[in-house]
Amino acid sequence: MDHNDHRDHRDHHDHHVHRGEHLGRRLGRVAVTLVAAMLLLAGCGTSGARSGAAAAPALTTSEAPPQAAPPVTDASAAALDPVVSAITTAQWQRIVAVGAWHQGCPVGRAQLRDVTLTHWGFDGKQHRGVLVVNADVVASVKRIFARLLADHFPIRQMKPIEDYAGDDNASMRADNSSAYNCRRASQANAPATDSPHANGRAIDLNPVENPWTDPRCHCWQPTGKYAARTPGFGKITEGSAVWRAFHADGWIWQDIKTADYQHFDTGYPSRPYRRHSSPS
């Protein structure tokens, strides 16, 4: 090989070296740019999350729509557990003010309990509802509603009768499930001493889907739309899951001469509850 061949070979080699070095520098700059961009994006994401948290504080119960029971968002055992409380002074004042307790009623504040329970709603979500019941049925009510929760039986809502000014008809029209109510003389009621509702040992479930026959007008209350005892959403029929849940603890369905499909009680006349299982 002559000198010219050596020179050509060296020039060709030097050309490739320079191209390689130039390409390396370009790739290095691209890599630095990409890393910087990724760090910038990560910083923006963190900042956005923080500003979002500050702009959207957690919704409190008082901010929830007043006509809707708050859904249960925490599936932990604590969120599902019943909460039993004595009747507070404020709640008792409301009960008295609306006439759900008056002279001649068989039980008073000391015998009643406020029981907060989890139930499935008509929207397919879990909600918290409240029943006011006699202290001697609290354990039974907790067992029954644990079964209803496990069976996914839907209840539209459960609010104490004082939320409806003590008016049973208004509560039924709202499809509200309730328990204690020592009703005024103007409302349908058995003698207060014997009345299961006045003693806090009766529960009415989903009144719209499970109406009763009002003997004063010989009509269905609150509506006869779902009067036929065929299986349906939120309805009670003999042998159904909800019927079995109450029956297992000795409660009686529609314990009255007229049709009263929403009603369960521990017996009439109402007496202190003693747990017993009804025959299947």
Residue, then its C-alpha position, 0 to 999 in steps of 0.5 A: m500500500d503506498h502513502n496515498d493509500h495510508r492517507d486516504h485510510r487515515d482520513h476516512h477513519d478520522h471522518h468516522v471518529h468525528r461523526g461518532e463524537h458529534l452523534g454522542r454529543r447530540l444524544g447526550r443533549v437529548a437525554v438531558t432534555l428528556v430528564a429535565a422534562m420528566l422532572l418538570l412534569a413530576g413537579c407539576g403533578t405533585s403541585g396539582a395534587r396538593s392544590g386540588a386537595a386544598a381546594a376540595p375539602a371533605l364533604t361533611t354530613s351537614e353539607a349532604p342533601p337533607q332529603a337523602a341518607p348519606p351513603v356509606t363510603d367506608a366498608s370497614a366493620a366500624a362503618l357497618d356496626p350499629v350505634v346505640s345511643a340514649i335519647t338526647t335532650a334535644q331529640w326528646q324535645r323534638i319528640v315531645a314537640v311533635g306529639a310523638w310522646h304525650q301524657g298517657c304514653p306507655v314508655g318515655r325517654a329512659q326506655l327508648r334508644d336511638v339505633t343507627l343501622t346500615h342498610w341497602g338503599f333503593d340506589g344499590k348503595q349502603h346507607r345509614g338510617v335511624l330507628v327509635v325503639n324500646a331498649d328491650v328490643v335493641a339486641s333483636v333489632k341489631r340481629i335482624f338488620a344484620r340479616l337484612l344487610a347480608d341479604h341485600f334487602p333494600i330500604r328506601q330510608m329510615k328516619p325517626i317519626e319526629d322528622y315528619a312532625g310525628d305524622d305517620n301518613a306523611s312518613m308513609r307517603a315518603d316511603n320512610s321506615s320507622a318504629y316508635n310513635c305514640r300517635r296522637a288521637s287524630q291518627a290511627n292507633a291502638p290504645a297507647t298502653d297496648s300499642p306496639h308502636a307506642n311501646g317502641r316494639a314495632i317497625d314499619l318497612n317500605p310503606v309504599e311497597n307494603p301498604w296497609t288497609d286503613p279501616r277508617c276509609h277502607c282504602w290502602q295507605p299510602t297507596g294501593k299501587y303495590a298492594a298485590r302480594t307478589p314478590g318485588f323490590g322492597k316488598i315483604t311476602e310470607g317466607s321472603a328473606v325479610w320475613r324470615a329475618f324477623h320471624a327468626d327472632g320471634w317478631i310477627w308480620q302484620d299482627i292486626k286483623t286488617a292487611d298491614y304489609q309493612h308492619f312487624d311487632t313483638g306481639y299484641p298487646s305489647r309486653p316486655y320482649r323476651r327473645h324466642s324463635s318462632p316456629s318455621 
